[in-house]
Amino acid sequence: MKKSFYVLLAALVFSIGFSSDSWSQKKSTLIIGASPVPHAEILEKAKEILKKKGIELEIKVFTDYVVPNLALADKNLDANYFQHIPYLESFSKEKKLSLVSAGAVHFEPLGFYSKKIKSLKGLKDGDKVAVPNDVTNEARSLILLQKAGLITLKDQTNLKSTKADITSYKVKIVIVELEAAQITRSLASVTGAVINGNYAIDAGLNPAKDAIVSENAKSAAAKTYANIVAIRKGDEKRPEIIELIKVLKSKEIKKFIAEKYKGAVIPAE
C-alpha cells in the first residue's frame, strides 16, 4: 500500500514538474530597441499587456538613429521602434541590410522651433536654420520649410532632397546640417531648427504648442513618416511579433498615447 502511494506521489510530482516546464516553454521574450521618448515609454505600457499574454518585453534604449538597425541586423535585437519607412529603406539600402516594417504605430509631427524668434516673419538674411543631416529627415525638413513659404525645391515630392536642391529663398537663410540627435542642444546657437518629434519631446518641446510651424497630422506626411516597428525580413509571421503589433495598435495604447503626449504623438491610422 505504502509503495503504491509513493509511486502515485512521484508520478504526481513529475506531472506537476512537466506541466511547469511546458508553461515556461510557452513563454517567450522579445528584445526591442527604442528611442527613449516616446518609443520606450509606449513600449513600457505595452509591456504590461504583453506580459499577460505570456510575452516578456525587454526594452533596450538607444539615443541615435544608426545603432538600432545594425543591432537588429546582427540579431542582437528582435525588433526596433524609432524610425519611419523612408529612413528604414534608405538606411537598409546603404548598409545592405534585410530589414522590413512590421507595422506603423504612431506619427510625430516634425516642427520648426526657435528660441530667438516668435514667427517666421522674424527671420532675416544670414540667419542659420538647422536641419537633420540624414537623407530622409533632411528632405522632410526642407519640404516643411517649403510649405512654410521659406524656400522652393526643385521637386517637393523628392524624399531625398538636400539643400543643393533649393532653387530659391524667400529669406536668404543658411541651412546648417546637423546630426538629428544634436539639434536640440544646438537650438540656442541658431535662429531656428527643424527637430524630429522624439528629440523635441525629450527636450520638453511639443510640436502642437511650441513649434512655429509643424506638419499636419492629417497630411500625407502622417502616413509617409509614421513610426514603425522594424524587424528582419522573414520574421513577419513570428507569433510574438504579430502580438506586439496587435498590442501597439490597440485601443489601450492609443488612449495612452493621446493622454500622455497631447498631440505631440498621434496614433497611426
MOUR-V171837 format. One record per residue. N is the residue number from 0. RES is the residue in one small letter. SS is DSSP state (~ for helix, > for strand, _ for the rest). OMEGA is omega in whole degrees, -180 to 180 (none if undefined). NEAR is the number of other ideal C-beta (glycine too) atoms within 10 Angstrom. Layout:
n->[N & N]
res->[RES & RES]
ss->[SS & SS]
omega->[OMEGA & OMEGA]
near->[NEAR & NEAR]
//
This chain:
n->[0 & 1 & 2 & 3 & 4 & 5 & 6 & 7 & 8 & 9 & 10 & 11 & 12 & 13 & 14 & 15 & 16 & 17 & 18 & 19 & 20 & 21 & 22 & 23 & 24 & 25 & 26 & 27 & 28 & 29 & 30 & 31 & 32 & 33 & 34 & 35 & 36 & 37 & 38 & 39 & 40 & 41 & 42 & 43 & 44 & 45 & 46 & 47 & 48 & 49 & 50 & 51 & 52 & 53 & 54 & 55 & 56 & 57 & 58 & 59 & 60 & 61 & 62 & 63 & 64 & 65 & 66 & 67 & 68 & 69 & 70 & 71 & 72 & 73 & 74 & 75 & 76 & 77 & 78 & 79 & 80 & 81 & 82 & 83 & 84 & 85 & 86 & 87 & 88 & 89 & 90 & 91 & 92 & 93 & 94 & 95 & 96 & 97 & 98 & 99 & 100 & 101 & 102 & 103 & 104 & 105 & 106 & 107 & 108 & 109 & 110 & 111 & 112 & 113 & 114 & 115 & 116 & 117 & 118 & 119 & 120 & 121 & 122 & 123 & 124 & 125 & 126 & 127 & 128 & 129 & 130 & 131 & 132 & 133 & 134 & 135 & 136 & 137 & 138 & 139 & 140 & 141 & 142 & 143 & 144 & 145 & 146 & 147 & 148 & 149 & 150 & 151 & 152 & 153 & 154 & 155 & 156 & 157 & 158 & 159 & 160 & 161 & 162 & 163 & 164 & 165 & 166 & 167 & 168 & 169 & 170 & 171 & 172 & 173 & 174 & 175 & 176 & 177 & 178 & 179 & 180 & 181 & 182 & 183 & 184 & 185 & 186 & 187 & 188 & 189 & 190 & 191 & 192 & 193 & 194 & 195 & 196 & 197 & 198 & 199 & 200 & 201 & 202 & 203 & 204 & 205 & 206 & 207 & 208 & 209 & 210 & 211 & 212 & 213 & 214 & 215 & 216 & 217 & 218 & 219 & 220 & 221 & 222 & 223 & 224 & 225 & 226 & 227 & 228 & 229 & 230 & 231 & 232 & 233 & 234 & 235 & 236 & 237 & 238 & 239 & 240 & 241 & 242 & 243 & 244 & 245 & 246 & 247 & 248 & 249 & 250 & 251 & 252 & 253 & 254 & 255 & 256 & 257 & 258 & 259 & 260 & 261 & 262 & 263 & 264 & 265 & 266 & 267 & 268]
res->[m & k & k & s & f & y & v & l & l & a & a & l & v & f & s & i & g & f & s & s & d & s & w & s & q & k & k & s & t & l & i & i & g & a & s & p & v & p & h & a & e & i & l & e & k & a & k & e & i & l & k & k & k & g & i & e & l & e & i & k & v & f & t & d & y & v & v & p & n & l & a & l & a & d & k & n & l & d & a & n & y & f & q & h & i & p & y & l & e & s & f & s & k & e & k & k & l & s & l & v & s & a & g & a & v & h & f & e & p & l & g & f & y & s & k & k & i & k & s & l & k & g & l & k & d & g & d & k & v & a & v & p & n & d & v & t & n & e & a & r & s & l & i & l & l & q & k & a & g & l & i & t & l & k & d & q & t & n & l & k & s & t & k & a & d & i & t & s & y & k & v & k & i & v & i & v & e & l & e & a & a & q & i & t & r & s & l & a & s & v & t & g & a & v & i & n & g & n & y & a & i & d & a & g & l & n & p & a & k & d & a & i & v & s & e & n & a & k & s & a & a & a & k & t & y & a & n & i & v & a & i & r & k & g & d & e & k & r & p & e & i & i & e & l & i & k & v & l & k & s & k & e & i & k & k & f & i & a & e & k & y & k & g & a & v & i & p & a & e]
ss->[_ & ~ & ~ & ~ & ~ & ~ & ~ & ~ & ~ & ~ & ~ & ~ & ~ & ~ & ~ & ~ & ~ & ~ & ~ & ~ & ~ & ~ & ~ & ~ & ~ & ~ & _ & > & > & > & > & > & > & > & > & ~ & ~ & ~ & ~ & ~ & ~ & ~ & ~ & ~ & ~ & ~ & ~ & ~ & ~ & ~ & ~ & ~ & _ & _ & > & > & > & > & > & > & > & > & _ & _ & _ & _ & ~ & ~ & ~ & ~ & ~ & ~ & ~ & _ & _ & _ & _ & _ & > & > & > & > & > & > & ~ & ~ & ~ & ~ & ~ & ~ & ~ & ~ & ~ & ~ & ~ & _ & _ & _ & > & > & > & > & > & > & > & > & > & _ & _ & _ & > & > & > & _ & _ & _ & _ & _ & _ & ~ & ~ & ~ & _ & _ & _ & _ & _ & > & > & > & > & > & _ & _ & ~ & ~ & ~ & ~ & ~ & ~ & ~ & ~ & ~ & ~ & ~ & ~ & ~ & _ & _ & _ & > & > & > & _ & _ & _ & _ & _ & _ & _ & _ & _ & ~ & ~ & ~ & > & > & > & > & _ & _ & _ & _ & > & > & > & > & > & _ & ~ & ~ & ~ & ~ & ~ & ~ & ~ & ~ & ~ & ~ & _ & _ & > & > & > & > & _ & ~ & ~ & ~ & ~ & ~ & ~ & _ & _ & _ & _ & _ & _ & _ & _ & _ & _ & > & > & _ & _ & _ & _ & _ & ~ & ~ & ~ & ~ & ~ & _ & _ & > & > & > & > & > & > & _ & _ & _ & _ & _ & _ & ~ & ~ & ~ & ~ & ~ & ~ & ~ & ~ & ~ & ~ & _ & _ & ~ & ~ & ~ & ~ & ~ & ~ & ~ & ~ & ~ & ~ & ~ & _ & _ & _ & _ & > & > & _ & _]
omega->[180 & -179 & 179 & -179 & -178 & 177 & 179 & -180 & 179 & 179 & -180 & 179 & 179 & -179 & 180 & 180 & 180 & 179 & 180 & 179 & -179 & -180 & -179 & 180 & 180 & 178 & 179 & -180 & 174 & 176 & -175 & 178 & -177 & 170 & -176 & -176 & -4 & -169 & -179 & 179 & 178 & 180 & 177 & 177 & 179 & -179 & 180 & -178 & -178 & -180 & 179 & -180 & 178 & 180 & 176 & -180 & 176 & -175 & 176 & -175 & 177 & -178 & 179 & -177 & -175 & -173 & -177 & 179 & 178 & 179 & 178 & 180 & -180 & 178 & 173 & 176 & 173 & -178 & 169 & -174 & -179 & -165 & 174 & -175 & 179 & 179 & 180 & -178 & 179 & -179 & -179 & 179 & -179 & -176 & -179 & 179 & 179 & -179 & -179 & 177 & 175 & 179 & 179 & -176 & -177 & 178 & 176 & 180 & 175 & -178 & 175 & -175 & 177 & 173 & -173 & 179 & -179 & 176 & -179 & 179 & 180 & 179 & 178 & -179 & 178 & 179 & -179 & 177 & -178 & 175 & 177 & -175 & 176 & -169 & -174 & -178 & 174 & 179 & 179 & 180 & -179 & 176 & 177 & 180 & 177 & 180 & 177 & 177 & -177 & -177 & 172 & 179 & 175 & -178 & -176 & 177 & -180 & -177 & 176 & 179 & 173 & -179 & 177 & -180 & 176 & -178 & 178 & 179 & 171 & 173 & -175 & 177 & 177 & -180 & 180 & -179 & -180 & 174 & -175 & -178 & -176 & -169 & -179 & 180 & 180 & -174 & -178 & -176 & 176 & 179 & 179 & -179 & 172 & -171 & 175 & -175 & -177 & 179 & 177 & -180 & -179 & 180 & 178 & 180 & 179 & -179 & -180 & -176 & -170 & -178 & 175 & 170 & 178 & 178 & 178 & -178 & -179 & -179 & 178 & -179 & -178 & 178 & -179 & -173 & 175 & 179 & -173 & 169 & 180 & 179 & 173 & 178 & -177 & -180 & -175 & -175 & 176 & -177 & -179 & 179 & 179 & -180 & 178 & -180 & 179 & -180 & -179 & 178 & -176 & 178 & -179 & 180 & 178 & 178 & 179 & -180 & -178 & -177 & -176 & -170 & 171 & 176 & 178 & 176 & -175 & 179 & 179 & 179 & none]
near->[5 & 6 & 7 & 8 & 9 & 10 & 10 & 10 & 10 & 10 & 10 & 10 & 10 & 10 & 10 & 10 & 10 & 10 & 10 & 10 & 10 & 9 & 10 & 9 & 8 & 8 & 11 & 15 & 10 & 20 & 17 & 26 & 26 & 25 & 27 & 16 & 20 & 24 & 27 & 20 & 19 & 23 & 26 & 13 & 17 & 25 & 18 & 11 & 18 & 21 & 12 & 8 & 14 & 13 & 20 & 13 & 21 & 13 & 18 & 15 & 14 & 20 & 13 & 12 & 21 & 13 & 15 & 27 & 23 & 15 & 16 & 22 & 19 & 10 & 9 & 13 & 25 & 22 & 26 & 27 & 26 & 26 & 28 & 23 & 19 & 17 & 25 & 20 & 16 & 18 & 22 & 17 & 9 & 10 & 12 & 7 & 18 & 9 & 20 & 17 & 18 & 20 & 18 & 21 & 25 & 23 & 23 & 28 & 25 & 24 & 25 & 22 & 22 & 21 & 11 & 12 & 14 & 8 & 9 & 17 & 9 & 14 & 22 & 11 & 9 & 10 & 17 & 14 & 22 & 25 & 28 & 26 & 16 & 20 & 17 & 23 & 25 & 23 & 24 & 24 & 28 & 23 & 24 & 22 & 25 & 16 & 15 & 16 & 11 & 20 & 24 & 14 & 19 & 10 & 12 & 15 & 9 & 13 & 20 & 12 & 22 & 16 & 17 & 7 & 17 & 18 & 9 & 8 & 15 & 14 & 16 & 12 & 21 & 14 & 19 & 17 & 14 & 16 & 13 & 22 & 18 & 13 & 26 & 20 & 11 & 15 & 19 & 10 & 11 & 21 & 20 & 25 & 26 & 28 & 30 & 29 & 28 & 25 & 22 & 27 & 23 & 17 & 15 & 8 & 18 & 18 & 26 & 15 & 11 & 16 & 22 & 17 & 21 & 26 & 24 & 11 & 16 & 10 & 13 & 11 & 20 & 19 & 14 & 16 & 26 & 20 & 26 & 25 & 23 & 29 & 23 & 20 & 10 & 9 & 16 & 14 & 7 & 17 & 10 & 19 & 21 & 14 & 18 & 28 & 20 & 15 & 21 & 27 & 16 & 14 & 8 & 13 & 20 & 16 & 12 & 19 & 22 & 13 & 8 & 14 & 22 & 11 & 13 & 24 & 28 & 21 & 22 & 17 & 10]
//
